[in-house]
């Protein structure tokens, strides 16, 4: 959920002219001796950041975050601007990569002041992601060295201080059991640094149904260290699968939640939702990911039409091209709605989307409907 925190000086809010005006107006209306309460969607209430989340009755009943890969270009940025404040609360641009020397590789699109100002003006948060996707050995190298761990923590904090990000998101996908204790130390040090600045620590973490899965990621240890616990509950089927199947079936997501909820506060948990699908050719050639727009062109080639699996709650169809039969599994409005319904069923914080720029406009309308305040039974 959106964390709440005090603002010691209105000078901290000088991100954009629009936010400054909002802050001054709020200060004038509240008469609160310089402690300004900003409307929901940016900084909100008073009290120290403890990582416990916002009360369930504050604002929309479902929080929404989304990762923005650099390769989605202007389309992804436009989607964020169009939906922030309506279907989207938090943006996680893929601006930073971890390097083995304890520094960050900074994307050319990073630190975009105009882009950030637009998000903040719409009431959203900017919490960039640092990932290890491009360097499979960087995580092990950095975690093994206290010096390098401290170096990357300080680099992240410097970026937060310089660009006034709302926090930082960690997407380290190569943590092993051999270095997970060092990973916990890294998270604790970073958490302390961010919380001292009244900022948020977010993490993307693999979905688990039992301890032995993704054994390097100890939910019991990681949960208390972070404010937002975003489970990558997608990738159930993909290029690694022996056969075609759903990307994030609700049956699987519920199994992951059953494992997670006894270990992590529900108010921190975000369910990962895919905006993509996969296309499996029957001749054994490369399995490819597909976006919403790609799916639409391939549905036109299908003679049987789209079906919706009643248990997995995902859409699928077949088509033939150049004599090869293809089976496609993908998300549509029904599958997005079914996943959002799990947020309310299990009373978790919200959803985390992979990835902004992959889905259709109708997905956002579905999310807006799903996050409308819920009436207590």
Order of alpha helices (4+ residues) and beta strands (2+ residues): alpha-beta-alpha-beta-beta-beta-alpha-beta-alpha-alpha-beta-alpha-beta-alpha-beta-alpha-beta-beta-beta-alpha-beta-beta-beta-alpha-beta-alpha
